[in-house]
């Protein structure tokens, strides 16, 4: 018995080529090249969704450190002081405060200094 796959194959190819629309040259026109590139692209996308979280955390720490040093503290002492003072703000919020509200960040720094000196 012979099984014809014309319609099924065309649908599968069209679905994959639709995903490969932004690719360059034959990687968007030829099924095999598009499939190879799409597999690689999906691996990159998966990996970089995780890497993005790391990169943002590093950026927030750099910003908090810069603002803490403007207030005569290191990053680690600042974070330790916040923990001792029972202030539970995450790094994203602290970095935003450091950039957009330096006066409120300075009050946090003085609170952290006071908590460490106790």
Beta strands, then each sheet from edge to edge (+ up, - down):
end
